[in-house]
Amino acid sequence: MSKHIWIGITYATIFGLTFMFSKIGLQSIHPIGLIAFRFSIASFVLIILNMTKVIHIRFSKKQLFSLLPLIFFQPILGFASEVFGINFKQSSEAGMMIALIPILVAILSFLFSSEKPTYKQSISIVLSVSGVLFIQLMNIRTVLDFSILGSILMFVSAFAAASFNMFSRKLSTTVTPVQITSLMMFSGAIVFMSWYLTILVSSNEMSSFFEPFQSLSFVFSVFYLGVIASIIGFFLVNYNLKHLPAHVSSIFANVATLISIIAGVIFLNEILYWYHIIGAMMIILGVMGVILFRKKEINQERYVTENA
């Protein structure tokens, strides 16, 4: 269990830093272009790793068919709705909707999975999510505009991410984390690069296709997003989902909020406010609660098995 905790903290850290690198990358390119290059670079690296036999990527027809719902939710629906949702909303408001992922996973677990969170785990999930919501609400307390369409799109993105967690957990017995991650990258590259090329052709700007790579900051940001976040980050998520219930694995998403705040303070000279500290304590206590109650549940199951 302790190994999976560290894995969860690792991918939470990776995804927490994606906000900063995305912000840097978007200074040089259209949002769809950034996503397109992110998944294309990830796909290229995976193909090289497969050719050099570092990893093994093979799919049967049955496996490919079973993975179609997963890649529909993530990356296609999740990333597309998030990109358009952020256009209508403040980034902090968008963060509030993304923070609902653990709650949505818990609800989906109650409805469709045999791995249901316990009462104490549910309270811990609510506490952790409340910490994120508290931070975001304090961030937007002076914002008066509200977009219904933006809220709907961001909710769709959160629902897609929660559904992805459920499908990845369910499919973990028949496909490997490498297979899941690879197909996510390939499908993302095809869909979003096609989308980006359509945008460039329709606006007669194909000559600017490689222009962003003239910026060293863009190169670093898209490398991080493509290799570190997309390949390593999603692989670790899928690996944890193979060994942990979805409601336990998804709780680490809230730790990403803390990482993004810390990164903003250290690298972007953003201000750390008192409500960040209170919200952080709520997040940490909630995450610790889910983990500790999961350990207690495992120990009880082991005790019952040994004394049966």
DOMAR-270155 format. One record per residue (C-alpha): x, y, z. Coordinates in nm, 3 decimals, decimal comma, always signed. Example, Ala and Ser with C-alpha at 12.3 -4.5 7.8 and 13.67 -1.06 7.14 Angstrom:
! DOMAR-270155
<atom px="+1,230" py="-0,450" pz="+0,780"/>
<atom px="+1,367" py="-0,106" pz="+0,714"/>
! end
This chain:
! DOMAR-270155
<atom px="+0,000" py="+0,000" pz="+0,000"/>
<atom px="+0,283" py="+0,243" pz="+0,087"/>
<atom px="+0,429" py="+0,200" pz="-0,265"/>
<atom px="+0,100" py="+0,305" pz="-0,421"/>
<atom px="+0,080" py="+0,608" pz="-0,191"/>
<atom px="+0,416" py="+0,730" pz="-0,323"/>
<atom px="+0,305" py="+0,657" pz="-0,679"/>
<atom px="-0,011" py="+0,860" pz="-0,615"/>
<atom px="+0,191" py="+1,152" pz="-0,477"/>
<atom px="+0,424" py="+1,129" pz="-0,778"/>
<atom px="+0,153" py="+1,155" pz="-1,042"/>
<atom px="-0,026" py="+1,421" pz="-0,839"/>
<atom px="+0,297" py="+1,623" pz="-0,847"/>
<atom px="+0,337" py="+1,565" pz="-1,220"/>
<atom px="-0,019" py="+1,675" pz="-1,296"/>
<atom px="+0,005" py="+1,965" pz="-1,052"/>
<atom px="+0,293" py="+2,108" pz="-1,256"/>
<atom px="+0,105" py="+2,072" pz="-1,585"/>
<atom px="-0,092" py="+2,391" pz="-1,507"/>
<atom px="+0,231" py="+2,590" pz="-1,503"/>
<atom px="+0,376" py="+2,428" pz="-1,815"/>
<atom px="+0,045" py="+2,464" pz="-2,001"/>
<atom px="+0,039" py="+2,832" pz="-1,913"/>
<atom px="+0,389" py="+2,868" pz="-2,059"/>
<atom px="+0,307" py="+2,666" pz="-2,371"/>
<atom px="-0,014" py="+2,857" pz="-2,445"/>
<atom px="+0,188" py="+3,176" pz="-2,488"/>
<atom px="+0,307" py="+3,037" pz="-2,823"/>
<atom px="+0,022" py="+2,826" pz="-2,963"/>
<atom px="-0,353" py="+2,767" pz="-2,987"/>
<atom px="-0,490" py="+2,545" pz="-2,704"/>
<atom px="-0,584" py="+2,266" pz="-2,947"/>
<atom px="-0,235" py="+2,288" pz="-3,095"/>
<atom px="-0,074" py="+2,243" pz="-2,755"/>
<atom px="-0,282" py="+1,931" pz="-2,687"/>
<atom px="-0,213" py="+1,801" pz="-3,040"/>
<atom px="+0,165" py="+1,832" pz="-3,004"/>
<atom px="+0,146" py="+1,697" pz="-2,648"/>
<atom px="-0,010" py="+1,368" pz="-2,759"/>
<atom px="+0,186" py="+1,350" pz="-3,085"/>
<atom px="+0,519" py="+1,377" pz="-2,904"/>
<atom px="+0,400" py="+1,121" pz="-2,650"/>
<atom px="+0,299" py="+0,884" pz="-2,931"/>
<atom px="+0,634" py="+0,930" pz="-3,109"/>
<atom px="+0,826" py="+0,847" pz="-2,790"/>
<atom px="+0,610" py="+0,540" pz="-2,726"/>
<atom px="+0,666" py="+0,414" pz="-3,081"/>
<atom px="+1,044" py="+0,453" pz="-3,036"/>
<atom px="+1,029" py="+0,268" pz="-2,702"/>
<atom px="+0,830" py="-0,011" pz="-2,866"/>
<atom px="+1,069" py="-0,035" pz="-3,162"/>
<atom px="+1,368" py="-0,059" pz="-2,926"/>
<atom px="+1,176" py="-0,321" pz="-2,722"/>
<atom px="+1,187" py="-0,115" pz="-2,404"/>
<atom px="+0,810" py="-0,165" pz="-2,386"/>
<atom px="+0,573" py="-0,404" pz="-2,563"/>
<atom px="+0,265" py="-0,256" pz="-2,732"/>
<atom px="+0,028" py="-0,509" pz="-2,886"/>
<atom px="-0,351" py="-0,522" pz="-2,890"/>
<atom px="-0,598" py="-0,794" pz="-2,978"/>
<atom px="-0,924" py="-0,692" pz="-3,148"/>
<atom px="-1,110" py="-0,776" pz="-2,829"/>
<atom px="-0,881" py="-0,552" pz="-2,622"/>
<atom px="-0,913" py="-0,263" pz="-2,868"/>
<atom px="-1,292" py="-0,289" pz="-2,863"/>
<atom px="-1,301" py="-0,297" pz="-2,483"/>
<atom px="-1,082" py="+0,016" pz="-2,463"/>
<atom px="-1,301" py="+0,231" pz="-2,690"/>
<atom px="-1,521" py="+0,369" pz="-2,407"/>
<atom px="-1,211" py="+0,454" pz="-2,203"/>
<atom px="-1,037" py="+0,655" pz="-2,478"/>
<atom px="-1,367" py="+0,826" pz="-2,559"/>
<atom px="-1,385" py="+0,961" pz="-2,205"/>
<atom px="-1,011" py="+1,028" pz="-2,173"/>
<atom px="-0,843" py="+1,188" pz="-2,359"/>
<atom px="-1,106" py="+1,282" pz="-2,623"/>
<atom px="-1,412" py="+1,405" pz="-2,430"/>
<atom px="-1,218" py="+1,509" pz="-2,118"/>
<atom px="-0,956" py="+1,724" pz="-2,289"/>
<atom px="-1,193" py="+1,872" pz="-2,550"/>
<atom px="-1,454" py="+1,984" pz="-2,296"/>
<atom px="-1,183" py="+2,118" pz="-2,064"/>
<atom px="-1,026" py="+2,332" pz="-2,336"/>
<atom px="-1,356" py="+2,492" pz="-2,433"/>
<atom px="-1,474" py="+2,514" pz="-2,072"/>
<atom px="-1,169" py="+2,714" pz="-1,964"/>
<atom px="-1,241" py="+2,961" pz="-2,247"/>
<atom px="-1,568" py="+3,048" pz="-2,075"/>
<atom px="-1,451" py="+3,043" pz="-1,713"/>
<atom px="-1,175" py="+3,167" pz="-1,487"/>
<atom px="-0,904" py="+2,905" pz="-1,434"/>
<atom px="-0,982" py="+2,899" pz="-1,060"/>
<atom px="-1,350" py="+2,833" pz="-1,132"/>
<atom px="-1,247" py="+2,554" pz="-1,367"/>
<atom px="-1,040" py="+2,406" pz="-1,086"/>
<atom px="-1,353" py="+2,384" pz="-0,871"/>
<atom px="-1,522" py="+2,158" pz="-1,123"/>
<atom px="-1,214" py="+1,939" pz="-1,169"/>
<atom px="-1,202" py="+1,900" pz="-0,789"/>
<atom px="-1,532" py="+1,714" pz="-0,813"/>
<atom px="-1,362" py="+1,414" pz="-0,977"/>
<atom px="-1,315" py="+1,215" pz="-0,649"/>
<atom px="-1,679" py="+1,282" pz="-0,555"/>
<atom px="-1,799" py="+1,167" pz="-0,898"/>
<atom px="-1,579" py="+0,857" pz="-0,877"/>
<atom px="-1,727" py="+0,776" pz="-0,535"/>
<atom px="-2,081" py="+0,816" pz="-0,674"/>
<atom px="-2,005" py="+0,599" pz="-0,978"/>
<atom px="-1,848" py="+0,340" pz="-0,746"/>
<atom px="-2,168" py="+0,327" pz="-0,539"/>
<atom px="-2,378" py="+0,286" pz="-0,854"/>
<atom px="-2,173" py="+0,057" pz="-1,075"/>
<atom px="-1,887" py="-0,100" pz="-0,880"/>
<atom px="-1,852" py="-0,355" pz="-0,603"/>
<atom px="-1,559" py="-0,150" pz="-0,464"/>
<atom px="-1,756" py="+0,109" pz="-0,271"/>
<atom px="-1,594" py="+0,362" pz="-0,037"/>
<atom px="-1,674" py="+0,311" pz="+0,332"/>
<atom px="-1,860" py="+0,573" pz="+0,531"/>
<atom px="-1,536" py="+0,704" pz="+0,683"/>
<atom px="-1,366" py="+0,711" pz="+0,344"/>
<atom px="-1,661" py="+0,904" pz="+0,200"/>
<atom px="-1,629" py="+1,164" pz="+0,478"/>
<atom px="-1,256" py="+1,191" pz="+0,403"/>
<atom px="-1,324" py="+1,238" pz="+0,030"/>
<atom px="-1,573" py="+1,516" pz="+0,106"/>
<atom px="-1,321" py="+1,683" pz="+0,340"/>
<atom px="-1,046" py="+1,674" pz="+0,076"/>
<atom px="-1,273" py="+1,805" pz="-0,200"/>
<atom px="-1,402" py="+2,075" pz="+0,037"/>
<atom px="-1,044" py="+2,193" pz="+0,084"/>
<atom px="-1,003" py="+2,238" pz="-0,291"/>
<atom px="-1,341" py="+2,409" pz="-0,324"/>
<atom px="-1,259" py="+2,642" pz="-0,033"/>
<atom px="-0,938" py="+2,754" pz="-0,203"/>
<atom px="-1,112" py="+2,808" pz="-0,536"/>
<atom px="-1,408" py="+2,993" pz="-0,382"/>
<atom px="-1,171" py="+3,228" pz="-0,201"/>
<atom px="-0,984" py="+3,282" pz="-0,528"/>
<atom px="-1,301" py="+3,391" pz="-0,713"/>
<atom px="-1,477" py="+3,578" pz="-0,432"/>
<atom px="-1,452" py="+3,903" pz="-0,630"/>
<atom px="-1,550" py="+3,752" pz="-0,965"/>
<atom px="-1,907" py="+3,845" pz="-1,059"/>
<atom px="-1,945" py="+3,692" pz="-1,406"/>
<atom px="-2,078" py="+3,340" pz="-1,439"/>
<atom px="-2,099" py="+3,116" pz="-1,745"/>
<atom px="-2,354" py="+2,836" pz="-1,748"/>
<atom px="-2,203" py="+2,688" pz="-2,065"/>
<atom px="-1,854" py="+2,700" pz="-1,913"/>
<atom px="-1,977" py="+2,526" pz="-1,599"/>
<atom px="-2,147" py="+2,254" pz="-1,802"/>
<atom px="-1,834" py="+2,193" pz="-2,012"/>
<atom px="-1,609" py="+2,174" pz="-1,705"/>
<atom px="-1,854" py="+1,936" pz="-1,537"/>
<atom px="-1,845" py="+1,718" pz="-1,849"/>
<atom px="-1,464" py="+1,720" pz="-1,827"/>
<atom px="-1,476" py="+1,613" pz="-1,460"/>
<atom px="-1,734" py="+1,343" pz="-1,539"/>
<atom px="-1,516" py="+1,217" pz="-1,824"/>
<atom px="-1,215" py="+1,193" pz="-1,593"/>
<atom px="-1,419" py="+1,008" pz="-1,330"/>
<atom px="-1,555" py="+0,768" pz="-1,593"/>
<atom px="-1,200" py="+0,710" pz="-1,718"/>
<atom px="-1,096" py="+0,609" pz="-1,365"/>
<atom px="-1,380" py="+0,360" pz="-1,346"/>
<atom px="-1,312" py="+0,206" pz="-1,690"/>
<atom px="-0,936" py="+0,186" pz="-1,633"/>
<atom px="-0,994" py="+0,006" pz="-1,302"/>
<atom px="-1,244" py="-0,233" pz="-1,461"/>
<atom px="-1,018" py="-0,313" pz="-1,759"/>
<atom px="-0,702" py="-0,353" pz="-1,551"/>
<atom px="-0,755" py="-0,730" pz="-1,532"/>
<atom px="-0,745" py="-0,777" pz="-1,910"/>
<atom px="-0,510" py="-0,502" pz="-2,036"/>
<atom px="-0,183" py="-0,365" pz="-1,900"/>
<atom px="-0,113" py="-0,004" pz="-1,792"/>
<atom px="+0,123" py="+0,027" pz="-2,091"/>
<atom px="-0,154" py="-0,077" pz="-2,333"/>
<atom px="-0,405" py="+0,165" pz="-2,181"/>
<atom px="-0,160" py="+0,456" pz="-2,175"/>
<atom px="-0,039" py="+0,390" pz="-2,531"/>
<atom px="-0,387" py="+0,378" pz="-2,682"/>
<atom px="-0,476" py="+0,699" pz="-2,495"/>
<atom px="-0,176" py="+0,876" pz="-2,648"/>
<atom px="-0,234" py="+0,741" pz="-3,002"/>
<atom px="-0,604" py="+0,831" pz="-3,002"/>
<atom px="-0,531" py="+1,176" pz="-2,858"/>
<atom px="-0,266" py="+1,241" pz="-3,124"/>
<atom px="-0,499" py="+1,140" pz="-3,410"/>
<atom px="-0,804" py="+1,333" pz="-3,289"/>
<atom px="-0,638" py="+1,655" pz="-3,172"/>
<atom px="-0,375" py="+1,679" pz="-3,448"/>
<atom px="-0,652" py="+1,637" pz="-3,707"/>
<atom px="-0,848" py="+1,906" pz="-3,526"/>
<atom px="-0,547" py="+2,141" pz="-3,514"/>
<atom px="-0,462" py="+2,088" pz="-3,882"/>
<atom px="-0,825" py="+2,168" pz="-3,971"/>
<atom px="-0,796" py="+2,495" pz="-3,776"/>
<atom px="-0,472" py="+2,589" pz="-3,954"/>
<atom px="-0,603" py="+2,500" pz="-4,301"/>
<atom px="-0,933" py="+2,683" pz="-4,251"/>
<atom px="-0,748" py="+2,996" pz="-4,138"/>
<atom px="-0,479" py="+2,960" pz="-4,407"/>
<atom px="-0,201" py="+2,941" pz="-4,145"/>
<atom px="-0,033" py="+2,609" pz="-4,227"/>
<atom px="+0,299" py="+2,792" pz="-4,262"/>
<atom px="+0,293" py="+2,856" pz="-3,886"/>
<atom px="+0,276" py="+2,483" pz="-3,799"/>
<atom px="+0,635" py="+2,461" pz="-3,665"/>
<atom px="+0,658" py="+2,825" pz="-3,559"/>
<atom px="+0,601" py="+2,758" pz="-3,183"/>
<atom px="+0,917" py="+2,541" pz="-3,173"/>
<atom px="+1,124" py="+2,854" pz="-3,224"/>
<atom px="+1,053" py="+2,928" pz="-2,857"/>
<atom px="+1,272" py="+2,731" pz="-2,617"/>
<atom px="+1,014" py="+2,772" pz="-2,340"/>
<atom px="+0,751" py="+2,610" pz="-2,565"/>
<atom px="+0,984" py="+2,319" pz="-2,643"/>
<atom px="+1,042" py="+2,255" pz="-2,272"/>
<atom px="+0,672" py="+2,288" pz="-2,188"/>
<atom px="+0,548" py="+2,056" pz="-2,465"/>
<atom px="+0,821" py="+1,802" pz="-2,379"/>
<atom px="+0,708" py="+1,802" pz="-2,016"/>
<atom px="+0,340" py="+1,773" pz="-2,113"/>
<atom px="+0,405" py="+1,505" pz="-2,375"/>
<atom px="+0,662" py="+1,283" pz="-2,205"/>
<atom px="+0,647" py="+1,349" pz="-1,831"/>
<atom px="+0,275" py="+1,422" pz="-1,788"/>
<atom px="+0,118" py="+1,218" pz="-2,067"/>
<atom px="+0,337" py="+0,906" pz="-2,070"/>
<atom px="+0,474" py="+0,881" pz="-1,715"/>
<atom px="+0,182" py="+1,052" pz="-1,540"/>
<atom px="-0,097" py="+0,854" pz="-1,706"/>
<atom px="+0,102" py="+0,530" pz="-1,683"/>
<atom px="+0,133" py="+0,577" pz="-1,305"/>
<atom px="-0,241" py="+0,654" pz="-1,282"/>
<atom px="-0,329" py="+0,340" pz="-1,478"/>
<atom px="-0,079" py="+0,137" pz="-1,274"/>
<atom px="-0,235" py="+0,250" pz="-0,945"/>
<atom px="-0,584" py="+0,182" pz="-1,081"/>
<atom px="-0,474" py="-0,175" pz="-1,147"/>
<atom px="-0,399" py="-0,220" pz="-0,776"/>
<atom px="-0,629" py="+0,026" pz="-0,594"/>
<atom px="-1,004" py="+0,097" pz="-0,603"/>
<atom px="-1,089" py="+0,397" pz="-0,822"/>
<atom px="-1,213" py="+0,606" pz="-0,526"/>
<atom px="-0,875" py="+0,564" pz="-0,353"/>
<atom px="-0,660" py="+0,634" pz="-0,658"/>
<atom px="-0,863" py="+0,940" pz="-0,765"/>
<atom px="-0,823" py="+1,116" pz="-0,429"/>
<atom px="-0,464" py="+1,200" pz="-0,521"/>
<atom px="-0,603" py="+1,436" pz="-0,786"/>
<atom px="-0,664" py="+1,687" pz="-0,509"/>
<atom px="-0,296" py="+1,682" pz="-0,414"/>
<atom px="-0,231" py="+1,824" pz="-0,762"/>
<atom px="-0,405" py="+2,143" pz="-0,647"/>
<atom px="-0,146" py="+2,185" pz="-0,370"/>
<atom px="+0,139" py="+2,126" pz="-0,612"/>
<atom px="+0,003" py="+2,383" pz="-0,859"/>
<atom px="-0,018" py="+2,642" pz="-0,578"/>
<atom px="+0,337" py="+2,567" pz="-0,459"/>
<atom px="+0,470" py="+2,582" pz="-0,818"/>
<atom px="+0,296" py="+2,914" pz="-0,873"/>
<atom px="+0,454" py="+3,061" pz="-0,559"/>
<atom px="+0,805" py="+2,931" pz="-0,633"/>
<atom px="+0,828" py="+2,972" pz="-1,011"/>
<atom px="+0,564" py="+3,230" pz="-1,109"/>
<atom px="+0,597" py="+3,462" pz="-0,806"/>
<atom px="+0,232" py="+3,414" pz="-0,712"/>
<atom px="+0,116" py="+3,501" pz="-0,360"/>
<atom px="+0,045" py="+3,240" pz="-0,091"/>
<atom px="-0,266" py="+3,343" pz="+0,105"/>
<atom px="-0,395" py="+3,223" pz="+0,443"/>
<atom px="-0,683" py="+3,033" pz="+0,282"/>
<atom px="-0,433" py="+2,831" pz="+0,077"/>
<atom px="-0,291" py="+2,696" pz="+0,402"/>
<atom px="-0,632" py="+2,612" pz="+0,551"/>
<atom px="-0,747" py="+2,449" pz="+0,228"/>
<atom px="-0,420" py="+2,255" pz="+0,205"/>
<atom px="-0,470" py="+2,116" pz="+0,557"/>
<atom px="-0,822" py="+2,002" pz="+0,465"/>
<atom px="-0,693" py="+1,835" pz="+0,148"/>
<atom px="-0,409" py="+1,657" pz="+0,328"/>
<atom px="-0,631" py="+1,537" pz="+0,613"/>
<atom px="-0,890" py="+1,409" pz="+0,365"/>
<atom px="-0,632" py="+1,222" pz="+0,157"/>
<atom px="-0,474" py="+1,074" pz="+0,471"/>
<atom px="-0,819" py="+0,964" pz="+0,588"/>
<atom px="-0,894" py="+0,777" pz="+0,265"/>
<atom px="-0,552" py="+0,605" pz="+0,279"/>
<atom px="-0,562" py="+0,516" pz="+0,649"/>
<atom px="-0,917" py="+0,380" pz="+0,634"/>
<atom px="-0,816" py="+0,180" pz="+0,327"/>
<atom px="-0,527" py="+0,027" pz="+0,525"/>
<atom px="-0,763" py="-0,056" pz="+0,812"/>
<atom px="-1,004" py="-0,220" pz="+0,565"/>
<atom px="-0,722" py="-0,433" pz="+0,419"/>
<atom px="-0,606" py="-0,540" pz="+0,766"/>
<atom px="-0,961" py="-0,638" pz="+0,864"/>
<atom px="-1,003" py="-0,842" pz="+0,543"/>
<atom px="-0,668" py="-1,013" pz="+0,608"/>
<atom px="-0,768" py="-1,091" pz="+0,968"/>
<atom px="-1,098" py="-1,243" pz="+0,858"/>
<atom px="-0,923" py="-1,451" pz="+0,589"/>
<atom px="-0,658" py="-1,581" pz="+0,828"/>
<atom px="-0,913" py="-1,673" pz="+1,095"/>
<atom px="-1,175" py="-1,818" pz="+0,864"/>
! end
